[in-house]
Amino acid sequence: MIAELNHLEIDKVDKTYKNDSVVYLDGDALQIKLLRNGIIDKFYFSEIYPAKSKKIENMPKMIKVQSWVTLIDQEFAIDDIFAKVKSKLHKGEYCYSLGAIYTQCFTVK
């Protein structure tokens, strides 16, 4: 996965990737930390999701960030892990939160 992220030029991220012209109220955020020359660089991106979310980016640098997120999402198979966890739950109602204002509930019968 690291080799593929390098191929997708994750190592070239810098402050020019920041898009201050778009502001989100209480949105989700992504943080990328890169170790470069012994220093940890941190970059924050608002409202960036894997391509499967159907929220496709249109700015060139944000398209690149979305490609990184998509690769990481695919590599870790988050949906598969969540499905396995759900399959082991006892009967009942369960809820989880996404961000500060969205809660999703489901029932295991």
ZAPA-846850 format. One record per atom (N, C-alpha, C): z, y, x; atom name; residue in one letter; residue number from 1. Coordinates in Angstrom, 3 decimals. Layout:
# residues N
<r Z="Z" Y="Y" X="X" name="CA" resn="A" resi="NUM"/>
...
***
This chain:
# residues 109
<r Z="0.000" Y="-1.181" X="0.830" name="N" resn="M" resi="1"/>
<r Z="0.000" Y="0.000" X="0.000" name="CA" resn="M" resi="1"/>
<r Z="0.000" Y="1.251" X="0.879" name="C" resn="M" resi="1"/>
<r Z="0.744" Y="1.239" X="1.968" name="N" resn="I" resi="2"/>
<r Z="0.794" Y="2.411" X="2.857" name="CA" resn="I" resi="2"/>
<r Z="-0.596" Y="2.701" X="3.428" name="C" resn="I" resi="2"/>
<r Z="-1.308" Y="1.661" X="3.821" name="N" resn="A" resi="3"/>
<r Z="-2.657" Y="1.858" X="4.361" name="CA" resn="A" resi="3"/>
<r Z="-3.574" Y="2.484" X="3.306" name="C" resn="A" resi="3"/>
<r Z="-3.458" Y="2.009" X="2.065" name="N" resn="E" resi="4"/>
<r Z="-4.291" Y="2.566" X="0.987" name="CA" resn="E" resi="4"/>
<r Z="-3.913" Y="4.022" X="0.701" name="C" resn="E" resi="4"/>
<r Z="-2.610" Y="4.344" X="0.702" name="N" resn="L" resi="5"/>
<r Z="-2.189" Y="5.736" X="0.507" name="CA" resn="L" resi="5"/>
<r Z="-2.720" Y="6.621" X="1.632" name="C" resn="L" resi="5"/>
<r Z="-2.704" Y="6.109" X="2.855" name="N" resn="N" resi="6"/>
<r Z="-3.274" Y="6.874" X="3.966" name="CA" resn="N" resi="6"/>
<r Z="-4.777" Y="7.068" X="3.769" name="C" resn="N" resi="6"/>
<r Z="-5.456" Y="6.028" X="3.282" name="N" resn="H" resi="7"/>
<r Z="-6.888" Y="6.135" X="2.990" name="CA" resn="H" resi="7"/>
<r Z="-7.139" Y="7.213" X="1.923" name="C" resn="H" resi="7"/>
<r Z="-6.217" Y="7.331" X="0.963" name="N" resn="L" resi="8"/>
<r Z="-6.321" Y="8.349" X="-0.083" name="CA" resn="L" resi="8"/>
<r Z="-5.800" Y="9.711" X="0.382" name="C" resn="L" resi="8"/>
<r Z="-5.505" Y="9.817" X="1.670" name="N" resn="E" resi="9"/>
<r Z="-5.124" Y="11.064" X="2.344" name="CA" resn="E" resi="9"/>
<r Z="-3.797" Y="11.650" X="1.881" name="C" resn="E" resi="9"/>
<r Z="-2.823" Y="10.790" X="1.601" name="N" resn="I" resi="10"/>
<r Z="-1.504" Y="11.306" X="1.220" name="CA" resn="I" resi="10"/>
<r Z="-0.892" Y="12.112" X="2.357" name="C" resn="I" resi="10"/>
<r Z="-1.249" Y="11.776" X="3.573" name="N" resn="D" resi="11"/>
<r Z="-0.692" Y="12.468" X="4.730" name="CA" resn="D" resi="11"/>
<r Z="-1.179" Y="13.907" X="4.861" name="C" resn="D" resi="11"/>
<r Z="-2.202" Y="14.288" X="4.101" name="N" resn="K" resi="12"/>
<r Z="-2.721" Y="15.660" X="4.174" name="CA" resn="K" resi="12"/>
<r Z="-2.073" Y="16.599" X="3.162" name="C" resn="K" resi="12"/>
<r Z="-1.162" Y="16.087" X="2.347" name="N" resn="V" resi="13"/>
<r Z="-0.527" Y="16.946" X="1.353" name="CA" resn="V" resi="13"/>
<r Z="0.217" Y="18.086" X="2.059" name="C" resn="V" resi="13"/>
<r Z="0.109" Y="19.255" X="1.478" name="N" resn="D" resi="14"/>
<r Z="0.822" Y="20.416" X="2.001" name="CA" resn="D" resi="14"/>
<r Z="1.098" Y="21.367" X="0.837" name="C" resn="D" resi="14"/>
<r Z="1.592" Y="22.543" X="1.150" name="N" resn="K" resi="15"/>
<r Z="1.987" Y="23.479" X="0.093" name="CA" resn="K" resi="15"/>
<r Z="0.812" Y="23.987" X="-0.726" name="C" resn="K" resi="15"/>
<r Z="-0.414" Y="23.823" X="-0.253" name="N" resn="T" resi="16"/>
<r Z="-1.569" Y="24.276" X="-1.029" name="CA" resn="T" resi="16"/>
<r Z="-1.807" Y="23.396" X="-2.251" name="C" resn="T" resi="16"/>
<r Z="-1.138" Y="22.247" X="-2.327" name="N" resn="Y" resi="17"/>
<r Z="-1.279" Y="21.382" X="-3.490" name="CA" resn="Y" resi="17"/>
<r Z="-0.490" Y="21.910" X="-4.683" name="C" resn="Y" resi="17"/>
<r Z="0.406" Y="22.816" X="-4.452" name="N" resn="K" resi="18"/>
<r Z="1.242" Y="23.355" X="-5.528" name="CA" resn="K" resi="18"/>
<r Z="0.412" Y="24.222" X="-6.451" name="C" resn="K" resi="18"/>
<r Z="0.566" Y="24.001" X="-7.753" name="N" resn="N" resi="19"/>
<r Z="-0.171" Y="24.790" X="-8.739" name="CA" resn="N" resi="19"/>
<r Z="0.826" Y="25.637" X="-9.525" name="C" resn="N" resi="19"/>
<r Z="1.054" Y="26.846" X="-9.072" name="N" resn="D" resi="20"/>
<r Z="2.015" Y="27.735" X="-9.740" name="CA" resn="D" resi="20"/>
<r Z="1.428" Y="28.411" X="-10.971" name="C" resn="D" resi="20"/>
<r Z="0.139" Y="28.218" X="-11.234" name="N" resn="S" resi="21"/>
<r Z="-0.462" Y="28.857" X="-12.395" name="CA" resn="S" resi="21"/>
<r Z="-0.159" Y="28.108" X="-13.686" name="C" resn="S" resi="21"/>
<r Z="0.358" Y="26.876" X="-13.574" name="N" resn="V" resi="22"/>
<r Z="0.712" Y="26.085" X="-14.744" name="CA" resn="V" resi="22"/>
<r Z="2.217" Y="25.873" X="-14.744" name="C" resn="V" resi="22"/>
<r Z="2.861" Y="26.227" X="-15.853" name="N" resn="V" resi="23"/>
<r Z="4.308" Y="26.093" X="-15.960" name="CA" resn="V" resi="23"/>
<r Z="4.624" Y="25.191" X="-17.148" name="C" resn="V" resi="23"/>
<r Z="5.511" Y="24.230" X="-16.939" name="N" resn="Y" resi="24"/>
<r Z="5.914" Y="23.314" X="-17.998" name="CA" resn="Y" resi="24"/>
<r Z="7.378" Y="23.568" X="-18.336" name="C" resn="Y" resi="24"/>
<r Z="7.706" Y="23.494" X="-19.614" name="N" resn="L" resi="25"/>
<r Z="9.092" Y="23.635" X="-20.033" name="CA" resn="L" resi="25"/>
<r Z="9.730" Y="22.261" X="-20.076" name="C" resn="L" resi="25"/>
<r Z="10.702" Y="22.027" X="-19.231" name="N" resn="D" resi="26"/>
<r Z="11.470" Y="20.797" X="-19.231" name="CA" resn="D" resi="26"/>
<r Z="10.588" Y="19.557" X="-19.105" name="C" resn="D" resi="26"/>
<r Z="9.592" Y="19.632" X="-18.255" name="N" resn="G" resi="27"/>
<r Z="8.681" Y="18.512" X="-18.087" name="CA" resn="G" resi="27"/>
<r Z="9.150" Y="17.532" X="-17.037" name="C" resn="G" resi="27"/>
<r Z="8.440" Y="16.427" X="-16.944" name="N" resn="D" resi="28"/>
<r Z="8.721" Y="15.439" X="-15.909" name="CA" resn="D" resi="28"/>
<r Z="8.238" Y="15.976" X="-14.574" name="C" resn="D" resi="28"/>
<r Z="8.784" Y="15.434" X="-13.519" name="N" resn="A" resi="29"/>
<r Z="8.380" Y="15.871" X="-12.192" name="CA" resn="A" resi="29"/>
<r Z="8.287" Y="14.677" X="-11.254" name="C" resn="A" resi="29"/>
<r Z="7.445" Y="14.809" X="-10.267" name="N" resn="L" resi="30"/>
<r Z="7.249" Y="13.801" X="-9.242" name="CA" resn="L" resi="30"/>
<r Z="7.635" Y="14.430" X="-7.914" name="C" resn="L" resi="30"/>
<r Z="8.378" Y="13.704" X="-7.109" name="N" resn="Q" resi="31"/>
<r Z="8.717" Y="14.182" X="-5.783" name="CA" resn="Q" resi="31"/>
<r Z="8.152" Y="13.201" X="-4.768" name="C" resn="Q" resi="31"/>
<r Z="7.444" Y="13.725" X="-3.789" name="N" resn="I" resi="32"/>
<r Z="6.931" Y="12.915" X="-2.692" name="CA" resn="I" resi="32"/>
<r Z="7.634" Y="13.369" X="-1.427" name="C" resn="I" resi="32"/>
<r Z="8.186" Y="12.406" X="-0.686" name="N" resn="K" resi="33"/>
<r Z="8.811" Y="12.691" X="0.596" name="CA" resn="K" resi="33"/>
<r Z="8.020" Y="11.965" X="1.672" name="C" resn="K" resi="33"/>
<r Z="7.623" Y="12.696" X="2.694" name="N" resn="L" resi="34"/>
<r Z="6.879" Y="12.120" X="3.810" name="CA" resn="L" resi="34"/>
<r Z="7.628" Y="12.396" X="5.102" name="C" resn="L" resi="34"/>
<r Z="7.749" Y="11.379" X="5.941" name="N" resn="L" resi="35"/>
<r Z="8.351" Y="11.542" X="7.256" name="CA" resn="L" resi="35"/>
<r Z="7.227" Y="11.860" X="8.237" name="C" resn="L" resi="35"/>
<r Z="7.263" Y="13.072" X="8.773" name="N" resn="R" resi="36"/>
<r Z="6.241" Y="13.506" X="9.726" name="CA" resn="R" resi="36"/>
<r Z="6.917" Y="14.101" X="10.950" name="C" resn="R" resi="36"/>
<r Z="6.621" Y="13.560" X="12.091" name="N" resn="N" resi="37"/>
<r Z="7.174" Y="14.073" X="13.355" name="CA" resn="N" resi="37"/>
<r Z="8.687" Y="14.206" X="13.298" name="C" resn="N" resi="37"/>
<r Z="9.344" Y="13.225" X="12.689" name="N" resn="G" resi="38"/>
<r Z="10.799" Y="13.218" X="12.623" name="CA" resn="G" resi="38"/>
<r Z="11.394" Y="14.146" X="11.571" name="C" resn="G" resi="38"/>
<r Z="10.574" Y="14.782" X="10.782" name="N" resn="I" resi="39"/>
<r Z="11.040" Y="15.711" X="9.744" name="CA" resn="I" resi="39"/>
<r Z="10.578" Y="15.198" X="8.383" name="C" resn="I" resi="39"/>
<r Z="11.468" Y="15.260" X="7.389" name="N" resn="I" resi="40"/>
<r Z="11.103" Y="14.841" X="6.035" name="CA" resn="I" resi="40"/>
<r Z="10.570" Y="16.044" X="5.276" name="C" resn="I" resi="40"/>
<r Z="9.296" Y="15.965" X="4.906" name="N" resn="D" resi="41"/>
<r Z="8.670" Y="16.993" X="4.073" name="CA" resn="D" resi="41"/>
<r Z="8.774" Y="16.552" X="2.621" name="C" resn="D" resi="41"/>
<r Z="9.146" Y="17.483" X="1.729" name="N" resn="K" resi="42"/>
<r Z="9.275" Y="17.183" X="0.300" name="CA" resn="K" resi="42"/>
<r Z="8.279" Y="18.022" X="-0.483" name="C" resn="K" resi="42"/>
<r Z="7.627" Y="17.372" X="-1.434" name="N" resn="F" resi="43"/>
<r Z="6.674" Y="18.057" X="-2.296" name="CA" resn="F" resi="43"/>
<r Z="6.965" Y="17.666" X="-3.740" name="C" resn="F" resi="43"/>
<r Z="6.937" Y="18.640" X="-4.642" name="N" resn="Y" resi="44"/>
<r Z="7.227" Y="18.415" X="-6.056" name="CA" resn="Y" resi="44"/>
<r Z="5.986" Y="18.738" X="-6.881" name="C" resn="Y" resi="44"/>
<r Z="5.727" Y="17.881" X="-7.856" name="N" resn="F" resi="45"/>
<r Z="4.587" Y="18.086" X="-8.751" name="CA" resn="F" resi="45"/>
<r Z="5.057" Y="17.899" X="-10.180" name="C" resn="F" resi="45"/>
<r Z="4.686" Y="18.825" X="-11.049" name="N" resn="S" resi="46"/>
<r Z="5.067" Y="18.742" X="-12.460" name="CA" resn="S" resi="46"/>
<r Z="4.012" Y="17.986" X="-13.254" name="C" resn="S" resi="46"/>
<r Z="4.497" Y="17.147" X="-14.167" name="N" resn="E" resi="47"/>
<r Z="3.633" Y="16.506" X="-15.162" name="CA" resn="E" resi="47"/>
<r Z="2.446" Y="15.746" X="-14.565" name="C" resn="E" resi="47"/>
<r Z="2.676" Y="14.976" X="-13.511" name="N" resn="I" resi="48"/>
<r Z="1.628" Y="14.127" X="-12.936" name="CA" resn="I" resi="48"/>
<r Z="1.949" Y="12.688" X="-13.334" name="C" resn="I" resi="48"/>
<r Z="0.972" Y="12.002" X="-13.902" name="N" resn="Y" resi="49"/>
<r Z="1.178" Y="10.645" X="-14.397" name="CA" resn="Y" resi="49"/>
<r Z="0.069" Y="9.724" X="-13.887" name="C" resn="Y" resi="49"/>
<r Z="0.326" Y="8.410" X="-13.871" name="N" resn="P" resi="50"/>
<r Z="-0.749" Y="7.474" X="-13.510" name="CA" resn="P" resi="50"/>
<r Z="-1.939" Y="7.622" X="-14.464" name="C" resn="P" resi="50"/>
<r Z="-3.112" Y="7.250" X="-13.997" name="N" resn="A" resi="51"/>
<r Z="-4.334" Y="7.411" X="-14.789" name="CA" resn="A" resi="51"/>
<r Z="-4.256" Y="6.675" X="-16.123" name="C" resn="A" resi="51"/>
<r Z="-3.515" Y="5.565" X="-16.195" name="N" resn="K" resi="52"/>
<r Z="-3.434" Y="4.809" X="-17.445" name="CA" resn="K" resi="52"/>
<r Z="-2.773" Y="5.610" X="-18.562" name="C" resn="K" resi="52"/>
<r Z="-2.104" Y="6.694" X="-18.230" name="N" resn="S" resi="53"/>
<r Z="-1.424" Y="7.520" X="-19.232" name="CA" resn="S" resi="53"/>
<r Z="-2.414" Y="8.326" X="-20.071" name="C" resn="S" resi="53"/>
<r Z="-3.651" Y="8.372" X="-19.647" name="N" resn="K" resi="54"/>
<r Z="-4.715" Y="9.133" X="-20.323" name="CA" resn="K" resi="54"/>
<r Z="-4.558" Y="10.641" X="-20.135" name="C" resn="K" resi="54"/>
<r Z="-3.621" Y="11.065" X="-19.290" name="N" resn="K" resi="55"/>
<r Z="-3.468" Y="12.490" X="-18.969" name="CA" resn="K" resi="55"/>
<r Z="-4.155" Y="12.711" X="-17.617" name="C" resn="K" resi="55"/>
<r Z="-5.457" Y="12.806" X="-17.663" name="N" resn="I" resi="56"/>
<r Z="-6.258" Y="12.864" X="-16.451" name="CA" resn="I" resi="56"/>
<r Z="-6.303" Y="14.289" X="-15.904" name="C" resn="I" resi="56"/>
<r Z="-6.025" Y="14.405" X="-14.628" name="N" resn="E" resi="57"/>
<r Z="-6.036" Y="15.704" X="-13.961" name="CA" resn="E" resi="57"/>
<r Z="-7.473" Y="16.172" X="-13.757" name="C" resn="E" resi="57"/>
<r Z="-7.666" Y="17.501" X="-13.687" name="N" resn="N" resi="58"/>
<r Z="-9.016" Y="18.026" X="-13.480" name="CA" resn="N" resi="58"/>
<r Z="-9.139" Y="18.922" X="-12.256" name="C" resn="N" resi="58"/>
<r Z="-8.018" Y="19.260" X="-11.625" name="N" resn="M" resi="59"/>
<r Z="-8.067" Y="20.062" X="-10.402" name="CA" resn="M" resi="59"/>
<r Z="-8.160" Y="19.109" X="-9.210" name="C" resn="M" resi="59"/>
<r Z="-9.052" Y="19.366" X="-8.254" name="N" resn="P" resi="60"/>
<r Z="-9.289" Y="18.414" X="-7.162" name="CA" resn="P" resi="60"/>
<r Z="-8.030" Y="17.913" X="-6.445" name="C" resn="P" resi="60"/>
<r Z="-7.131" Y="18.803" X="-6.103" name="N" resn="K" resi="61"/>
<r Z="-5.934" Y="18.348" X="-5.390" name="CA" resn="K" resi="61"/>
<r Z="-4.999" Y="17.564" X="-6.302" name="C" resn="K" resi="61"/>
<r Z="-4.939" Y="17.914" X="-7.579" name="N" resn="M" resi="62"/>
<r Z="-4.089" Y="17.169" X="-8.513" name="CA" resn="M" resi="62"/>
<r Z="-4.700" Y="15.800" X="-8.818" name="C" resn="M" resi="62"/>
<r Z="-6.032" Y="15.707" X="-8.783" name="N" resn="I" resi="63"/>
<r Z="-6.691" Y="14.409" X="-8.927" name="CA" resn="I" resi="63"/>
<r Z="-6.264" Y="13.496" X="-7.782" name="C" resn="I" resi="63"/>
<r Z="-6.179" Y="14.060" X="-6.602" name="N" resn="K" resi="64"/>
<r Z="-5.751" Y="13.283" X="-5.432" name="CA" resn="K" resi="64"/>
<r Z="-4.298" Y="12.812" X="-5.600" name="C" resn="K" resi="64"/>
<r Z="-3.420" Y="13.695" X="-6.044" name="N" resn="V" resi="65"/>
<r Z="-2.015" Y="13.317" X="-6.270" name="CA" resn="V" resi="65"/>
<r Z="-1.944" Y="12.229" X="-7.340" name="C" resn="V" resi="65"/>
<r Z="-2.731" Y="12.377" X="-8.391" name="N" resn="Q" resi="66"/>
<r Z="-2.734" Y="11.364" X="-9.450" name="CA" resn="Q" resi="66"/>
<r Z="-3.214" Y="10.014" X="-8.908" name="C" resn="Q" resi="66"/>
<r Z="-4.141" Y="10.022" X="-7.976" name="N" resn="S" resi="67"/>
<r Z="-4.602" Y="8.749" X="-7.402" name="CA" resn="S" resi="67"/>
<r Z="-3.472" Y="8.066" X="-6.639" name="C" resn="S" resi="67"/>
<r Z="-2.598" Y="8.837" X="-5.992" name="N" resn="W" resi="68"/>
<r Z="-1.450" Y="8.242" X="-5.288" name="CA" resn="W" resi="68"/>
<r Z="-0.487" Y="7.614" X="-6.289" name="C" resn="W" resi="68"/>
<r Z="-0.201" Y="8.365" X="-7.359" name="N" resn="V" resi="69"/>
<r Z="0.733" Y="7.885" X="-8.379" name="CA" resn="V" resi="69"/>
<r Z="0.188" Y="6.616" X="-9.043" name="C" resn="V" resi="69"/>
<r Z="-1.099" Y="6.611" X="-9.304" name="N" resn="T" resi="70"/>
<r Z="-1.732" Y="5.444" X="-9.925" name="CA" resn="T" resi="70"/>
<r Z="-1.626" Y="4.224" X="-9.022" name="C" resn="T" resi="70"/>
<r Z="-1.890" Y="4.401" X="-7.741" name="N" resn="L" resi="71"/>
<r Z="-1.785" Y="3.290" X="-6.792" name="CA" resn="L" resi="71"/>
<r Z="-0.355" Y="2.746" X="-6.742" name="C" resn="L" resi="71"/>
<r Z="0.622" Y="3.622" X="-6.658" name="N" resn="I" resi="72"/>
<r Z="2.024" Y="3.189" X="-6.594" name="CA" resn="I" resi="72"/>
<r Z="2.414" Y="2.474" X="-7.879" name="C" resn="I" resi="72"/>
<r Z="1.991" Y="3.003" X="-9.019" name="N" resn="D" resi="73"/>
<r Z="2.284" Y="2.373" X="-10.307" name="CA" resn="D" resi="73"/>
<r Z="1.688" Y="0.974" X="-10.372" name="C" resn="D" resi="73"/>
<r Z="0.460" Y="0.822" X="-9.921" name="N" resn="Q" resi="74"/>
<r Z="-0.195" Y="-0.489" X="-9.938" name="CA" resn="Q" resi="74"/>
<r Z="0.476" Y="-1.456" X="-8.967" name="C" resn="Q" resi="74"/>
<r Z="0.843" Y="-0.962" X="-7.799" name="N" resn="E" resi="75"/>
<r Z="1.439" Y="-1.815" X="-6.773" name="CA" resn="E" resi="75"/>
<r Z="2.785" Y="-2.389" X="-7.227" name="C" resn="E" resi="75"/>
<r Z="3.583" Y="-1.569" X="-7.865" name="N" resn="F" resi="76"/>
<r Z="4.906" Y="-2.028" X="-8.286" name="CA" resn="F" resi="76"/>
<r Z="4.907" Y="-2.659" X="-9.675" name="C" resn="F" resi="76"/>
<r Z="3.788" Y="-2.593" X="-10.388" name="N" resn="A" resi="77"/>
<r Z="3.639" Y="-3.228" X="-11.711" name="CA" resn="A" resi="77"/>
<r Z="4.847" Y="-2.932" X="-12.600" name="C" resn="A" resi="77"/>
<r Z="5.141" Y="-1.664" X="-12.776" name="N" resn="I" resi="78"/>
<r Z="6.312" Y="-1.228" X="-13.530" name="CA" resn="I" resi="78"/>
<r Z="6.327" Y="-1.785" X="-14.948" name="C" resn="I" resi="78"/>
<r Z="5.165" Y="-1.803" X="-15.612" name="N" resn="D" resi="79"/>
<r Z="5.114" Y="-2.326" X="-16.975" name="CA" resn="D" resi="79"/>
<r Z="5.495" Y="-3.805" X="-17.020" name="C" resn="D" resi="79"/>
<r Z="5.045" Y="-4.569" X="-16.035" name="N" resn="D" resi="80"/>
<r Z="5.382" Y="-5.998" X="-15.983" name="CA" resn="D" resi="80"/>
<r Z="6.876" Y="-6.204" X="-15.749" name="C" resn="D" resi="80"/>
<r Z="7.436" Y="-5.403" X="-14.869" name="N" resn="I" resi="81"/>
<r Z="8.879" Y="-5.509" X="-14.587" name="CA" resn="I" resi="81"/>
<r Z="9.672" Y="-5.176" X="-15.846" name="C" resn="I" resi="81"/>
<r Z="9.273" Y="-4.126" X="-16.541" name="N" resn="F" resi="82"/>
<r Z="9.977" Y="-3.730" X="-17.762" name="CA" resn="F" resi="82"/>
<r Z="9.865" Y="-4.821" X="-18.825" name="C" resn="F" resi="82"/>
<r Z="8.682" Y="-5.421" X="-18.966" name="N" resn="A" resi="83"/>
<r Z="8.491" Y="-6.497" X="-19.949" name="CA" resn="A" resi="83"/>
<r Z="9.390" Y="-7.694" X="-19.628" name="C" resn="A" resi="83"/>
<r Z="9.536" Y="-8.026" X="-18.351" name="N" resn="K" resi="84"/>
<r Z="10.408" Y="-9.142" X="-17.959" name="CA" resn="K" resi="84"/>
<r Z="11.870" Y="-8.838" X="-18.277" name="C" resn="K" resi="84"/>
<r Z="12.276" Y="-7.618" X="-18.016" name="N" resn="V" resi="85"/>
<r Z="13.657" Y="-7.224" X="-18.331" name="CA" resn="V" resi="85"/>
<r Z="13.892" Y="-7.302" X="-19.831" name="C" resn="V" resi="85"/>
<r Z="12.955" Y="-6.762" X="-20.620" name="N" resn="K" resi="86"/>
<r Z="13.092" Y="-6.798" X="-22.081" name="CA" resn="K" resi="86"/>
<r Z="13.174" Y="-8.227" X="-22.606" name="C" resn="K" resi="86"/>
<r Z="12.425" Y="-9.140" X="-22.012" name="N" resn="S" resi="87"/>
<r Z="12.400" Y="-10.521" X="-22.501" name="CA" resn="S" resi="87"/>
<r Z="13.734" Y="-11.237" X="-22.277" name="C" resn="S" resi="87"/>
<r Z="14.565" Y="-10.712" X="-21.410" name="N" resn="K" resi="88"/>
<r Z="15.857" Y="-11.346" X="-21.108" name="CA" resn="K" resi="88"/>
<r Z="17.015" Y="-10.718" X="-21.874" name="C" resn="K" resi="88"/>
<r Z="16.732" Y="-9.697" X="-22.681" name="N" resn="L" resi="89"/>
<r Z="17.800" Y="-9.024" X="-23.421" name="CA" resn="L" resi="89"/>
<r Z="18.223" Y="-9.845" X="-24.644" name="C" resn="L" resi="89"/>
<r Z="19.486" Y="-9.736" X="-24.999" name="N" resn="H" resi="90"/>
<r Z="20.006" Y="-10.383" X="-26.200" name="CA" resn="H" resi="90"/>
<r Z="19.566" Y="-9.593" X="-27.433" name="C" resn="H" resi="90"/>
<r Z="19.705" Y="-10.185" X="-28.597" name="N" resn="K" resi="91"/>
<r Z="19.350" Y="-9.502" X="-29.841" name="CA" resn="K" resi="91"/>
<r Z="20.103" Y="-8.179" X="-29.942" name="C" resn="K" resi="91"/>
<r Z="19.426" Y="-7.189" X="-30.491" name="N" resn="G" resi="92"/>
<r Z="20.066" Y="-5.893" X="-30.673" name="CA" resn="G" resi="92"/>
<r Z="19.075" Y="-4.762" X="-30.511" name="C" resn="G" resi="92"/>
<r Z="19.582" Y="-3.553" X="-30.613" name="N" resn="E" resi="93"/>
<r Z="18.753" Y="-2.364" X="-30.447" name="CA" resn="E" resi="93"/>
<r Z="19.064" Y="-1.739" X="-29.097" name="C" resn="E" resi="93"/>
<r Z="18.030" Y="-1.326" X="-28.397" name="N" resn="Y" resi="94"/>
<r Z="18.165" Y="-0.734" X="-27.071" name="CA" resn="Y" resi="94"/>
<r Z="17.370" Y="0.567" X="-27.031" name="C" resn="Y" resi="94"/>
<r Z="17.867" Y="1.520" X="-26.268" name="N" resn="C" resi="95"/>
<r Z="17.187" Y="2.800" X="-26.114" name="CA" resn="C" resi="95"/>
<r Z="17.182" Y="3.202" X="-24.641" name="C" resn="C" resi="95"/>
<r Z="16.179" Y="3.956" X="-24.276" name="N" resn="Y" resi="96"/>
<r Z="16.126" Y="4.538" X="-22.943" name="CA" resn="Y" resi="96"/>
<r Z="15.523" Y="5.926" X="-23.059" name="C" resn="Y" resi="96"/>
<r Z="15.810" Y="6.754" X="-22.080" name="N" resn="S" resi="97"/>
<r Z="15.326" Y="8.132" X="-22.105" name="CA" resn="S" resi="97"/>
<r Z="14.250" Y="8.336" X="-21.050" name="C" resn="S" resi="97"/>
<r Z="13.266" Y="9.135" X="-21.396" name="N" resn="L" resi="98"/>
<r Z="12.223" Y="9.556" X="-20.473" name="CA" resn="L" resi="98"/>
<r Z="12.286" Y="11.074" X="-20.414" name="C" resn="L" resi="98"/>
<r Z="12.648" Y="11.589" X="-19.281" name="N" resn="G" resi="99"/>
<r Z="12.819" Y="13.038" X="-19.207" name="CA" resn="G" resi="99"/>
<r Z="14.081" Y="13.433" X="-19.951" name="C" resn="G" resi="99"/>
<r Z="14.190" Y="14.691" X="-20.257" name="N" resn="A" resi="100"/>
<r Z="15.421" Y="15.194" X="-20.867" name="CA" resn="A" resi="100"/>
<r Z="15.414" Y="15.133" X="-22.393" name="C" resn="A" resi="100"/>
<r Z="14.228" Y="15.031" X="-23.016" name="N" resn="I" resi="101"/>
<r Z="14.213" Y="15.168" X="-24.471" name="CA" resn="I" resi="101"/>
<r Z="13.580" Y="13.994" X="-25.218" name="C" resn="I" resi="101"/>
<r Z="13.022" Y="13.025" X="-24.517" name="N" resn="Y" resi="102"/>
<r Z="12.316" Y="11.933" X="-25.185" name="CA" resn="Y" resi="102"/>
<r Z="13.130" Y="10.649" X="-25.057" name="C" resn="Y" resi="102"/>
<r Z="13.473" Y="10.040" X="-26.174" name="N" resn="T" resi="103"/>
<r Z="14.195" Y="8.770" X="-26.188" name="CA" resn="T" resi="103"/>
<r Z="13.368" Y="7.751" X="-26.942" name="C" resn="T" resi="103"/>
<r Z="13.244" Y="6.573" X="-26.371" name="N" resn="Q" resi="104"/>
<r Z="12.481" Y="5.483" X="-26.973" name="CA" resn="Q" resi="104"/>
<r Z="13.455" Y="4.337" X="-27.274" name="C" resn="Q" resi="104"/>
<r Z="13.418" Y="3.836" X="-28.486" name="N" resn="C" resi="105"/>
<r Z="14.281" Y="2.715" X="-28.883" name="CA" resn="C" resi="105"/>
<r Z="13.415" Y="1.538" X="-29.300" name="C" resn="C" resi="105"/>
<r Z="13.953" Y="0.333" X="-29.131" name="N" resn="F" resi="106"/>
<r Z="13.264" Y="-0.874" X="-29.575" name="CA" resn="F" resi="106"/>
<r Z="14.321" Y="-1.901" X="-29.970" name="C" resn="F" resi="106"/>
<r Z="13.899" Y="-2.869" X="-30.801" name="N" resn="T" resi="107"/>
<r Z="14.812" Y="-3.902" X="-31.290" name="CA" resn="T" resi="107"/>
<r Z="14.356" Y="-5.259" X="-30.781" name="C" resn="T" resi="107"/>
<r Z="15.308" Y="-6.021" X="-30.281" name="N" resn="V" resi="108"/>
<r Z="15.039" Y="-7.400" X="-29.876" name="CA" resn="V" resi="108"/>
<r Z="15.572" Y="-8.279" X="-30.996" name="C" resn="V" resi="108"/>
<r Z="14.690" Y="-9.111" X="-31.557" name="N" resn="K" resi="109"/>
<r Z="15.090" Y="-9.958" X="-32.678" name="CA" resn="K" resi="109"/>
<r Z="15.331" Y="-11.393" X="-32.236" name="C" resn="K" resi="109"/>
***
